[in-house]
Amino acid sequence: MADDHSAAVDRRGRSTMPLFQAGRTLRSASISSAARLLDFNPAAGVWQATGTAIAHAPNFVDLTSSGEVAFDFHACTVRRSNTQPAIERPIPRRATAPANGHGPWEEEDPVLPLGAQTDRGHYSDLSAGAVSWSDTCNRLPLVVWEFLCTPTGFFITVYCLNVIAWGAMLFFLLLNVGSMTKEQKEVWIEIDSQILNGLFCLTSWGLAPWRIRDTYWLLQWRLCDGVKSRKSIEKLAKRNASWFRLQSSDSDELTLQTTLTGKVAPPTSEWKMDFVIINMLLNTLFQVGMAAFMWCYNRHNRPSYGVGLFIGLGCFSSLLAGVMSWWEGRKVKRIEGSLVEDIQGSQYQVVNTV
């Protein structure tokens, strides 16, 4: 290590590394950082994240069970079982394309065909010992707090509260509620409109790299053949595992393993994947038009028809994607149940991660 350092630095401490080699190193580091950022996989939009969180919210069975109810990074319900002695092994759950590596337990699990059911004996301990109604009511505030402590849950709450607060203020100003003068109302209407436009740009443009990447995968899936097409739909299915289930013919390596309820959700119609991704991309494009009207004109000469058109199209396209994710996600949750975490030693291990 000392020899390498002396070779790259002269007596005065100046680098002797060729400029092209340094530039190549910086370029490789930036490409690696960008790849890791794209692999982060946040929700594609606020409405989609909200719809998925609602679809996978704790239901009556989760709240009355003896196991701990928690949430993962995407604010989806996770059942933490404290009955480890009664379970033979951790319960894996994978209903999309397999992960890169196989854990020690995944290799021993039987592969199930679509719609198959497994022995429910492995899951009886998770639902045994239901808590009383009083304990369930006392549990609700803790569940809400757990939701708020997740990154996605916190962002959804803060973002939606801001949109509701500033939107309500704008609504009342448009109804001439209050004792302000006409000039003051116009100023506050402009302030509210610009804040709401900034909130919409935050998600539409901030999530644009992932939306463009998903659109690229979608085009590869639809236009290419063979391995490239199969890998693209596997990536999309893994990213949207909270609501989308692959067709059995889409992947030779597709395996559907045991779930909390012992059932697996049926394959999702393929056009629904196109529907969600295209609407998310349209939301970004419509927001460009909205921002152009808001920033290229002032409040005196701004065409009202342009603002109304693009804000309506942008909100509607994002809402459609969110409703579709909620509708399909609730069916997956109803059939397969919540995700499961098992205790191993003193640590919780997430058995299913997306």
C-alpha positions as CSV (number, residue, x, y, z in Angstrom):
1,M,0.0,0.0,0.0
2,A,2.9,2.4,0.8
3,D,4.6,1.6,-2.5
4,D,1.4,2.4,-4.4
5,H,1.0,5.7,-2.5
6,S,4.6,6.8,-3.2
7,A,4.2,5.9,-6.9
8,A,1.1,8.2,-7.2
9,V,2.5,11.1,-5.1
10,D,5.8,13.0,-5.6
11,R,8.1,14.5,-3.0
12,R,6.0,17.7,-2.8
13,G,2.8,15.8,-2.3
14,R,1.5,16.3,-5.9
15,S,-0.3,13.5,-7.6
16,T,1.5,11.8,-10.4
17,M,-1.6,9.8,-11.6
18,P,-2.4,10.5,-15.2
19,L,-5.3,12.8,-15.8
20,F,-7.2,10.3,-17.9
21,Q,-6.9,7.6,-15.3
22,A,-8.2,10.0,-12.6
23,G,-11.1,11.0,-14.8
24,R,-11.9,7.4,-15.5
25,T,-11.9,6.7,-11.7
26,L,-14.3,9.6,-11.0
27,R,-16.5,8.5,-13.9
28,S,-16.7,4.9,-12.6
29,A,-17.5,6.2,-9.1
30,S,-20.3,8.4,-10.4
31,I,-21.8,5.6,-12.5
32,S,-21.7,3.2,-9.5
33,S,-23.4,5.8,-7.3
34,A,-26.1,6.4,-9.9
35,A,-26.7,2.7,-10.2
36,R,-27.1,2.3,-6.5
37,L,-29.5,5.3,-6.4
38,L,-31.6,3.8,-9.1
39,D,-31.7,0.4,-7.3
40,F,-33.1,2.2,-4.2
41,N,-36.6,1.7,-5.6
42,P,-38.9,4.2,-3.8
43,A,-42.6,4.4,-4.6
44,A,-43.3,5.8,-8.1
45,G,-45.6,8.4,-6.7
46,V,-47.4,9.7,-3.6
47,W,-50.8,8.4,-4.7
48,Q,-49.3,5.0,-5.5
49,A,-47.5,4.9,-2.2
50,T,-50.7,5.9,-0.4
51,G,-52.8,3.3,-2.2
52,T,-50.3,0.5,-1.5
53,A,-50.0,1.5,2.2
54,I,-53.8,1.5,2.5
55,A,-54.1,-1.9,0.7
56,H,-51.5,-3.4,3.1
57,A,-52.7,-1.6,6.2
58,P,-53.4,-3.7,9.3
59,N,-56.7,-5.4,9.2
60,F,-58.8,-6.9,12.0
61,V,-56.9,-10.1,11.9
62,D,-53.6,-8.3,12.3
63,L,-54.7,-6.1,15.1
64,T,-56.3,-9.0,17.1
65,S,-53.4,-11.4,16.6
66,S,-50.8,-12.1,19.3
67,G,-47.8,-11.3,17.1
68,E,-46.3,-7.9,16.8
69,V,-47.7,-5.6,14.0
70,A,-45.0,-3.5,12.3
71,F,-44.3,-1.9,9.0
72,D,-41.5,-2.2,6.4
73,F,-39.8,0.7,4.6
74,H,-42.7,1.1,2.2
75,A,-45.2,1.3,5.1
76,C,-46.7,-2.1,4.4
77,T,-47.8,-4.3,7.3
78,V,-45.4,-6.8,8.6
79,R,-46.4,-9.5,11.1
80,R,-43.6,-10.1,13.7
81,S,-44.1,-13.5,15.3
82,N,-42.9,-14.1,18.8
83,T,-43.7,-17.8,18.7
84,Q,-40.4,-19.0,17.4
85,P,-40.3,-22.3,19.5
86,A,-43.5,-23.5,17.8
87,I,-42.2,-22.9,14.3
88,E,-40.0,-25.3,12.6
89,R,-38.2,-22.7,10.4
90,P,-38.6,-19.1,9.2
91,I,-41.5,-18.7,6.8
92,P,-40.3,-17.4,3.5
93,R,-42.6,-15.5,1.2
94,R,-41.7,-14.8,-2.4
95,A,-44.4,-14.3,-5.0
96,T,-42.3,-12.6,-7.6
97,A,-39.1,-13.3,-9.4
98,P,-36.4,-14.8,-7.2
99,A,-33.8,-12.8,-5.5
100,N,-30.1,-12.9,-6.6
101,G,-29.1,-15.1,-3.7
102,H,-30.8,-18.0,-2.0
103,G,-30.8,-18.2,1.8
104,P,-30.3,-21.4,3.7
105,W,-34.0,-21.9,4.3
106,E,-35.2,-20.9,0.8
107,E,-33.3,-23.9,-0.8
108,E,-35.4,-26.3,1.3
109,D,-38.8,-24.9,0.5
110,P,-41.1,-26.7,-1.9
111,V,-42.0,-24.9,-5.1
112,L,-45.7,-24.4,-5.5
113,P,-47.7,-24.0,-8.7
114,L,-49.9,-21.0,-9.2
115,G,-53.0,-21.1,-6.9
116,A,-51.6,-23.9,-4.9
117,Q,-52.2,-24.2,-1.1
118,T,-49.8,-25.3,1.5
119,D,-50.0,-26.9,4.9
120,R,-51.6,-24.3,7.2
121,G,-50.1,-26.0,10.2
122,H,-46.9,-23.9,9.9
123,Y,-49.0,-20.7,10.3
124,S,-51.4,-21.7,13.1
125,D,-49.0,-20.2,15.8
126,L,-49.1,-16.8,14.1
127,S,-52.9,-16.4,14.5
128,A,-53.2,-18.3,17.8
129,G,-53.9,-16.4,21.0
130,A,-56.0,-13.5,19.8
131,V,-55.9,-10.4,22.1
132,S,-58.9,-8.8,23.8
133,W,-60.8,-5.8,22.5
134,S,-59.3,-3.5,25.1
135,D,-55.8,-4.6,24.2
136,T,-56.7,-4.0,20.5
137,C,-57.9,-0.5,21.2
138,N,-54.7,0.2,23.2
139,R,-52.7,-1.2,20.3
140,L,-54.1,1.3,17.7
141,P,-52.0,4.3,18.8
142,L,-48.9,2.2,18.8
143,V,-49.6,0.9,15.3
144,V,-50.2,4.5,14.0
145,W,-46.9,5.5,15.6
146,E,-45.1,2.6,13.9
147,F,-46.5,3.8,10.6
148,L,-45.3,7.3,11.1
149,C,-41.8,6.1,12.0
150,T,-41.3,4.5,8.6
151,P,-39.7,6.7,6.0
152,T,-42.6,6.2,3.5
153,G,-45.3,6.7,6.1
154,F,-43.7,9.8,7.5
155,F,-43.3,11.3,4.0
156,I,-46.9,10.4,3.0
157,T,-48.3,12.0,6.2
158,V,-46.2,15.3,6.0
159,Y,-46.8,15.6,2.2
160,C,-50.6,15.0,2.3
161,L,-51.0,17.4,5.3
162,N,-49.3,20.1,3.4
163,V,-51.3,19.5,0.2
164,I,-54.6,19.5,2.3
165,A,-53.7,22.6,4.3
166,W,-52.6,24.8,1.4
167,G,-55.3,23.4,-0.9
168,A,-58.0,24.2,1.7
169,M,-56.6,27.7,2.1
170,L,-56.7,28.2,-1.7
171,F,-60.2,26.9,-1.8
172,F,-61.5,29.3,0.8
173,L,-59.7,32.2,-0.8
174,L,-61.3,31.5,-4.1
175,L,-64.7,31.5,-2.3
176,N,-63.9,35.0,-0.9
177,V,-63.9,33.8,2.7
178,G,-62.3,36.4,5.0
179,S,-62.0,40.1,5.3
180,M,-58.9,40.7,3.2
181,T,-58.9,43.2,0.3
182,K,-59.0,42.0,-3.3
183,E,-55.2,42.7,-3.7
184,Q,-54.3,40.8,-0.6
185,K,-56.4,37.8,-1.7
186,E,-54.8,37.7,-5.1
187,V,-51.4,37.8,-3.5
188,W,-52.2,34.9,-1.2
189,I,-53.8,32.9,-4.0
190,E,-50.6,33.3,-5.9
191,I,-48.6,32.2,-2.9
192,D,-50.8,29.1,-2.3
193,S,-50.7,28.2,-6.0
194,Q,-46.9,28.4,-6.2
195,I,-46.5,26.3,-3.0
196,L,-48.9,23.6,-4.3
197,N,-47.0,23.7,-7.7
198,G,-43.7,23.2,-5.8
199,L,-45.2,20.2,-3.9
200,F,-46.3,18.6,-7.1
201,C,-43.0,19.2,-8.8
202,L,-41.2,17.6,-5.8
203,T,-42.7,14.2,-6.5
204,S,-43.2,14.4,-10.2
205,W,-39.7,15.5,-11.0
206,G,-37.9,14.0,-8.0
207,L,-39.2,10.5,-8.9
208,A,-38.7,11.0,-12.7
209,P,-35.4,9.0,-12.9
210,W,-37.2,5.9,-11.6
211,R,-40.3,6.5,-13.7
212,I,-38.1,6.8,-16.8
213,R,-36.2,3.6,-15.9
214,D,-39.5,1.7,-15.4
215,T,-40.7,3.0,-18.8
216,Y,-37.4,1.7,-20.3
217,W,-38.0,-1.7,-18.7
218,L,-41.6,-1.7,-20.0
219,L,-40.5,-1.0,-23.6
220,Q,-37.9,-3.8,-23.3
221,W,-40.6,-6.1,-22.1
222,R,-43.0,-5.2,-24.9
223,L,-40.6,-4.7,-27.8
224,C,-37.8,-7.2,-27.2
225,D,-37.7,-10.9,-27.3
226,G,-36.2,-13.7,-25.3
227,V,-34.0,-13.2,-22.2
228,K,-34.1,-9.4,-22.3
229,S,-37.9,-9.3,-22.3
230,R,-38.1,-11.8,-19.5
231,K,-35.6,-10.0,-17.3
232,S,-37.4,-6.7,-17.8
233,I,-40.7,-8.0,-16.6
234,E,-39.0,-9.7,-13.7
235,K,-37.5,-6.4,-12.7
236,L,-40.9,-4.7,-13.0
237,A,-42.6,-7.4,-11.0
238,K,-40.0,-7.3,-8.3
239,R,-40.4,-3.5,-8.0
240,N,-44.2,-3.7,-7.9
241,A,-44.4,-6.8,-5.8
242,S,-46.9,-5.2,-3.4
243,W,-49.7,-5.5,-6.1
244,F,-48.4,-7.3,-9.2
245,R,-48.0,-11.0,-9.7
246,L,-46.3,-12.5,-12.7
247,Q,-47.8,-14.9,-15.3
248,S,-46.3,-18.4,-15.0
249,S,-45.0,-18.3,-18.5
250,D,-43.1,-15.0,-18.0
251,S,-40.1,-16.6,-16.2
252,D,-38.6,-20.0,-16.3
253,E,-37.1,-19.4,-12.8
254,L,-40.3,-18.0,-11.3
255,T,-41.1,-19.8,-8.0
256,L,-44.1,-19.1,-5.8
257,Q,-43.4,-20.2,-2.2
258,T,-45.4,-20.4,0.9
259,T,-47.2,-17.3,2.3
260,L,-48.8,-16.5,5.6
261,T,-52.2,-17.8,4.6
262,G,-50.8,-20.8,2.6
263,K,-52.2,-19.3,-0.6
264,V,-50.7,-17.3,-3.5
265,A,-52.5,-14.6,-5.4
266,P,-53.4,-15.3,-9.1
267,P,-51.4,-13.7,-11.9
268,T,-52.2,-10.0,-12.5
269,S,-53.4,-8.9,-15.9
270,E,-50.4,-7.6,-17.8
271,W,-52.1,-4.4,-19.1
272,K,-52.3,-3.1,-15.6
273,M,-48.5,-2.8,-15.4
274,D,-48.6,-0.7,-18.6
275,F,-51.5,1.3,-17.1
276,V,-49.6,2.2,-13.9
277,I,-46.2,3.0,-15.5
278,I,-47.6,5.1,-18.4
279,N,-49.8,7.1,-16.0
280,M,-46.8,7.8,-13.8
281,L,-44.7,9.0,-16.8
282,L,-47.7,11.2,-18.0
283,N,-47.9,12.7,-14.5
284,T,-44.3,13.9,-14.9
285,L,-44.9,15.3,-18.4
286,F,-48.1,17.1,-17.3
287,Q,-46.3,18.7,-14.4
288,V,-43.8,20.2,-16.9
289,G,-46.7,22.0,-18.6
290,M,-48.1,23.1,-15.2
291,A,-44.7,24.5,-14.1
292,A,-44.3,26.3,-17.5
293,F,-47.6,28.2,-17.0
294,M,-46.8,28.9,-13.3
295,W,-43.3,30.2,-13.9
296,C,-43.4,31.8,-17.3
297,Y,-46.4,34.0,-16.5
298,N,-47.2,36.2,-13.6
299,R,-50.6,36.3,-11.8
300,H,-51.8,39.1,-14.0
301,N,-51.4,37.5,-17.5
302,R,-51.4,33.8,-16.7
303,P,-54.0,31.9,-18.8
304,S,-56.3,30.2,-16.3
305,Y,-57.3,27.5,-18.9
306,G,-53.7,26.2,-19.1
307,V,-53.3,26.0,-15.3
308,G,-56.6,24.2,-14.9
309,L,-55.9,21.8,-17.7
310,F,-52.5,20.6,-16.6
311,I,-53.3,20.4,-12.9
312,G,-56.4,18.4,-13.7
313,L,-54.5,16.0,-16.0
314,G,-51.5,15.7,-13.7
315,C,-53.6,14.9,-10.6
316,F,-55.9,12.5,-12.5
317,S,-53.1,10.5,-14.1
318,S,-51.4,10.0,-10.7
319,L,-54.7,9.2,-9.0
320,L,-55.4,6.5,-11.6
321,A,-52.1,4.8,-10.9
322,G,-52.7,5.0,-7.2
323,V,-56.2,3.5,-7.4
324,M,-54.9,0.6,-9.6
325,S,-52.1,-0.1,-7.1
326,W,-54.6,0.0,-4.2
327,W,-57.1,-2.2,-6.0
328,E,-54.7,-4.9,-6.9
329,G,-52.7,-4.6,-3.6
330,R,-55.8,-5.3,-1.5
331,K,-56.5,-8.5,-3.4
332,V,-52.9,-9.7,-2.8
333,K,-53.2,-8.8,0.9
334,R,-56.5,-10.6,1.2
335,I,-55.2,-13.8,-0.4
336,E,-51.6,-14.0,0.8
337,G,-51.8,-12.1,4.1
338,S,-49.2,-9.8,5.6
339,L,-45.5,-10.1,5.4
340,V,-43.8,-12.0,8.1
341,E,-40.7,-11.3,10.2
342,D,-39.3,-14.0,12.5
343,I,-37.1,-13.6,15.6
344,Q,-33.7,-15.2,15.4
345,G,-31.7,-14.6,18.5
346,S,-32.2,-11.0,19.6
347,Q,-32.7,-9.6,16.1
348,Y,-35.6,-9.4,13.8
349,Q,-34.8,-10.8,10.3
350,V,-36.9,-9.7,7.4
351,V,-37.8,-12.9,5.6
352,N,-39.4,-11.1,2.6
353,T,-37.8,-8.0,1.2
354,V,-38.5,-6.2,-2.1
